[in-house]
Amino acid sequence: MIRLYIKSAICGFVLGSVLFAIAPLGLGIYIIEVLKPVLVPGLLVTQLLLGHSVGPAAIVLALTLNGLLFTLPFLAYFLIQTRTKS
Protein backbone atom coordinates (compact mmCIF):
# COMPACT_ATOMS: atom_id res chain seq x y z
CA MET A 1 0.00 0.00 0.00
CA ILE A 2 2.90 2.34 0.73
CA ARG A 3 4.21 1.73 -2.79
CA LEU A 4 0.82 2.81 -4.13
CA TYR A 5 0.99 6.09 -2.20
CA ILE A 6 4.55 6.76 -3.30
CA LYS A 7 3.77 5.94 -6.93
CA SER A 8 0.75 8.23 -6.99
CA ALA A 9 2.67 11.01 -5.22
CA ILE A 10 5.54 10.83 -7.71
CA CYS A 11 3.19 10.81 -10.71
CA GLY A 12 1.08 13.63 -9.27
CA PHE A 13 4.03 15.86 -8.45
CA VAL A 14 5.67 15.25 -11.83
CA LEU A 15 2.46 16.08 -13.71
CA GLY A 16 1.76 19.06 -11.44
CA SER A 17 5.28 20.41 -11.95
CA VAL A 18 5.13 20.00 -15.72
CA LEU A 19 1.76 21.71 -15.99
CA PHE A 20 2.93 24.43 -13.59
CA ALA A 21 5.87 25.08 -15.93
CA ILE A 22 3.80 24.95 -19.14
CA ALA A 23 0.93 27.21 -18.01
CA PRO A 24 2.82 30.55 -18.03
CA LEU A 25 4.52 29.77 -21.35
CA GLY A 26 1.25 29.71 -23.28
CA LEU A 27 0.30 33.34 -22.69
CA GLY A 28 -0.59 33.86 -26.34
CA ILE A 29 -2.42 30.58 -26.81
CA TYR A 30 -6.11 30.90 -26.06
CA ILE A 31 -6.76 27.28 -25.06
CA ILE A 32 -4.06 27.36 -22.38
CA GLU A 33 -5.53 30.55 -20.94
CA VAL A 34 -8.96 28.91 -20.82
CA LEU A 35 -7.58 25.75 -19.20
CA LYS A 36 -5.42 27.57 -16.66
CA PRO A 37 -7.76 26.74 -13.73
CA VAL A 38 -7.39 23.06 -14.65
CA LEU A 39 -3.65 23.21 -15.32
CA VAL A 40 -2.63 25.07 -12.15
CA PRO A 41 -5.28 24.69 -9.45
CA GLY A 42 -2.56 25.07 -6.80
CA LEU A 43 -1.89 28.59 -7.99
CA LEU A 44 -5.55 29.54 -7.69
CA VAL A 45 -5.75 28.10 -4.17
CA THR A 46 -2.59 29.99 -3.20
CA GLN A 47 -4.04 33.22 -4.56
CA LEU A 48 -7.18 32.65 -2.50
CA LEU A 49 -5.14 32.00 0.65
CA LEU A 50 -2.39 34.62 0.31
CA GLY A 51 -3.88 37.14 -2.08
CA HIS A 52 -1.86 38.16 -5.10
CA SER A 53 1.48 38.10 -3.31
CA VAL A 54 4.55 37.18 -5.32
CA GLY A 55 7.64 35.63 -3.87
CA PRO A 56 9.51 32.39 -3.44
CA ALA A 57 7.28 31.17 -0.61
CA ALA A 58 4.11 31.70 -2.66
CA ILE A 59 5.59 29.92 -5.68
CA VAL A 60 6.75 26.95 -3.60
CA LEU A 61 3.36 26.75 -1.90
CA ALA A 62 1.57 26.90 -5.26
CA LEU A 63 3.81 24.19 -6.72
CA THR A 64 3.30 21.98 -3.68
CA LEU A 65 -0.47 22.42 -3.73
CA ASN A 66 -0.51 21.74 -7.46
CA GLY A 67 1.37 18.49 -6.89
CA LEU A 68 -0.93 17.47 -4.03
CA LEU A 69 -4.06 18.22 -6.04
CA PHE A 70 -2.81 16.12 -8.97
CA THR A 71 -1.80 13.30 -6.61
CA LEU A 72 -5.42 12.66 -5.63
CA PRO A 73 -6.65 11.55 -9.10
CA PHE A 74 -3.59 9.32 -9.51
CA LEU A 75 -4.25 7.76 -6.10
CA ALA A 76 -7.89 7.12 -7.03
CA TYR A 77 -6.85 5.61 -10.36
CA PHE A 78 -4.25 3.32 -8.83
CA LEU A 79 -6.64 2.23 -6.06
CA ILE A 80 -9.35 1.38 -8.61
CA GLN A 81 -6.80 -0.45 -10.75
CA THR A 82 -5.63 -2.46 -7.74
CA ARG A 83 -9.16 -3.33 -6.63
CA THR A 84 -10.23 -4.53 -10.09
CA LYS A 85 -7.17 -6.79 -10.47
CA SER A 86 -8.10 -8.77 -7.34
NUSE-302674 format. One record per residue (C-alpha): x, y, z; residue in one letter; residue number from 1. Coordinates in Angstrom, 2 decimals. Example, Ala and Ser with C-alpha at 12.3 -4.5 7.8 and 13.67 -1.06 7.14 Angstrom:
2
<r xx="12.30" yy="-4.50" zz="7.80" rest="A" nr="1"/>
<r xx="13.67" yy="-1.06" zz="7.14" rest="S" nr="2"/>
//
This chain:
86
<r xx="0.00" yy="0.00" zz="0.00" rest="M" nr="1"/>
<r xx="2.90" yy="2.34" zz="0.73" rest="I" nr="2"/>
<r xx="4.21" yy="1.73" zz="-2.79" rest="R" nr="3"/>
<r xx="0.82" yy="2.81" zz="-4.13" rest="L" nr="4"/>
<r xx="0.99" yy="6.09" zz="-2.20" rest="Y" nr="5"/>
<r xx="4.55" yy="6.76" zz="-3.30" rest="I" nr="6"/>
<r xx="3.77" yy="5.94" zz="-6.93" rest="K" nr="7"/>
<r xx="0.75" yy="8.23" zz="-6.99" rest="S" nr="8"/>
<r xx="2.67" yy="11.01" zz="-5.22" rest="A" nr="9"/>
<r xx="5.54" yy="10.83" zz="-7.71" rest="I" nr="10"/>
<r xx="3.19" yy="10.81" zz="-10.71" rest="C" nr="11"/>
<r xx="1.08" yy="13.63" zz="-9.27" rest="G" nr="12"/>
<r xx="4.03" yy="15.86" zz="-8.45" rest="F" nr="13"/>
<r xx="5.67" yy="15.25" zz="-11.83" rest="V" nr="14"/>
<r xx="2.46" yy="16.08" zz="-13.71" rest="L" nr="15"/>
<r xx="1.76" yy="19.06" zz="-11.44" rest="G" nr="16"/>
<r xx="5.28" yy="20.41" zz="-11.95" rest="S" nr="17"/>
<r xx="5.13" yy="20.00" zz="-15.72" rest="V" nr="18"/>
<r xx="1.76" yy="21.71" zz="-15.99" rest="L" nr="19"/>
<r xx="2.93" yy="24.43" zz="-13.59" rest="F" nr="20"/>
<r xx="5.87" yy="25.08" zz="-15.93" rest="A" nr="21"/>
<r xx="3.80" yy="24.95" zz="-19.14" rest="I" nr="22"/>
<r xx="0.93" yy="27.21" zz="-18.01" rest="A" nr="23"/>
<r xx="2.82" yy="30.55" zz="-18.03" rest="P" nr="24"/>
<r xx="4.52" yy="29.77" zz="-21.35" rest="L" nr="25"/>
<r xx="1.25" yy="29.71" zz="-23.28" rest="G" nr="26"/>
<r xx="0.30" yy="33.34" zz="-22.69" rest="L" nr="27"/>
<r xx="-0.59" yy="33.86" zz="-26.34" rest="G" nr="28"/>
<r xx="-2.42" yy="30.58" zz="-26.81" rest="I" nr="29"/>
<r xx="-6.11" yy="30.90" zz="-26.06" rest="Y" nr="30"/>
<r xx="-6.76" yy="27.28" zz="-25.06" rest="I" nr="31"/>
<r xx="-4.06" yy="27.36" zz="-22.38" rest="I" nr="32"/>
<r xx="-5.53" yy="30.55" zz="-20.94" rest="E" nr="33"/>
<r xx="-8.96" yy="28.91" zz="-20.82" rest="V" nr="34"/>
<r xx="-7.58" yy="25.75" zz="-19.20" rest="L" nr="35"/>
<r xx="-5.42" yy="27.57" zz="-16.66" rest="K" nr="36"/>
<r xx="-7.76" yy="26.74" zz="-13.73" rest="P" nr="37"/>
<r xx="-7.39" yy="23.06" zz="-14.65" rest="V" nr="38"/>
<r xx="-3.65" yy="23.21" zz="-15.32" rest="L" nr="39"/>
<r xx="-2.63" yy="25.07" zz="-12.15" rest="V" nr="40"/>
<r xx="-5.28" yy="24.69" zz="-9.45" rest="P" nr="41"/>
<r xx="-2.56" yy="25.07" zz="-6.80" rest="G" nr="42"/>
<r xx="-1.89" yy="28.59" zz="-7.99" rest="L" nr="43"/>
<r xx="-5.55" yy="29.54" zz="-7.69" rest="L" nr="44"/>
<r xx="-5.75" yy="28.10" zz="-4.17" rest="V" nr="45"/>
<r xx="-2.59" yy="29.99" zz="-3.20" rest="T" nr="46"/>
<r xx="-4.04" yy="33.22" zz="-4.56" rest="Q" nr="47"/>
<r xx="-7.18" yy="32.65" zz="-2.50" rest="L" nr="48"/>
<r xx="-5.14" yy="32.00" zz="0.65" rest="L" nr="49"/>
<r xx="-2.39" yy="34.62" zz="0.31" rest="L" nr="50"/>
<r xx="-3.88" yy="37.14" zz="-2.08" rest="G" nr="51"/>
<r xx="-1.86" yy="38.16" zz="-5.10" rest="H" nr="52"/>
<r xx="1.48" yy="38.10" zz="-3.31" rest="S" nr="53"/>
<r xx="4.55" yy="37.18" zz="-5.32" rest="V" nr="54"/>
<r xx="7.64" yy="35.63" zz="-3.87" rest="G" nr="55"/>
<r xx="9.51" yy="32.39" zz="-3.44" rest="P" nr="56"/>
<r xx="7.28" yy="31.17" zz="-0.61" rest="A" nr="57"/>
<r xx="4.11" yy="31.70" zz="-2.66" rest="A" nr="58"/>
<r xx="5.59" yy="29.92" zz="-5.68" rest="I" nr="59"/>
<r xx="6.75" yy="26.95" zz="-3.60" rest="V" nr="60"/>
<r xx="3.36" yy="26.75" zz="-1.90" rest="L" nr="61"/>
<r xx="1.57" yy="26.90" zz="-5.26" rest="A" nr="62"/>
<r xx="3.81" yy="24.19" zz="-6.72" rest="L" nr="63"/>
<r xx="3.30" yy="21.98" zz="-3.68" rest="T" nr="64"/>
<r xx="-0.47" yy="22.42" zz="-3.73" rest="L" nr="65"/>
<r xx="-0.51" yy="21.74" zz="-7.46" rest="N" nr="66"/>
<r xx="1.37" yy="18.49" zz="-6.89" rest="G" nr="67"/>
<r xx="-0.93" yy="17.47" zz="-4.03" rest="L" nr="68"/>
<r xx="-4.06" yy="18.22" zz="-6.04" rest="L" nr="69"/>
<r xx="-2.81" yy="16.12" zz="-8.97" rest="F" nr="70"/>
<r xx="-1.80" yy="13.30" zz="-6.61" rest="T" nr="71"/>
<r xx="-5.42" yy="12.66" zz="-5.63" rest="L" nr="72"/>
<r xx="-6.65" yy="11.55" zz="-9.10" rest="P" nr="73"/>
<r xx="-3.59" yy="9.32" zz="-9.51" rest="F" nr="74"/>
<r xx="-4.25" yy="7.76" zz="-6.10" rest="L" nr="75"/>
<r xx="-7.89" yy="7.12" zz="-7.03" rest="A" nr="76"/>
<r xx="-6.85" yy="5.61" zz="-10.36" rest="Y" nr="77"/>
<r xx="-4.25" yy="3.32" zz="-8.83" rest="F" nr="78"/>
<r xx="-6.64" yy="2.23" zz="-6.06" rest="L" nr="79"/>
<r xx="-9.35" yy="1.38" zz="-8.61" rest="I" nr="80"/>
<r xx="-6.80" yy="-0.45" zz="-10.75" rest="Q" nr="81"/>
<r xx="-5.63" yy="-2.46" zz="-7.74" rest="T" nr="82"/>
<r xx="-9.16" yy="-3.33" zz="-6.63" rest="R" nr="83"/>
<r xx="-10.23" yy="-4.53" zz="-10.09" rest="T" nr="84"/>
<r xx="-7.17" yy="-6.79" zz="-10.47" rest="K" nr="85"/>
<r xx="-8.10" yy="-8.77" zz="-7.34" rest="S" nr="86"/>
//
